[in-house]
C-alpha cells in the first residue's frame, strides 16, 4: 500500500503559493480532491474517502 504521494508544483514564485480551484485525483481511490489553499513544502491534503495523504513539493524553475 502507498504510504503517501507527492505532488510536485513547478513554479517561479516563492512559497507559499496559492492554489485555487485545483482538482487533484486521489491515486488510491480515484476521488476528486478540491484544493484551494496556500501551499509550501510542509503542506499536505488528505483524501476524505480513504485518508490517503498527498504532500506538496515546490520545485523552483
Order of alpha helices (4+ residues) and beta strands (2+ residues): beta-beta-beta-beta-beta
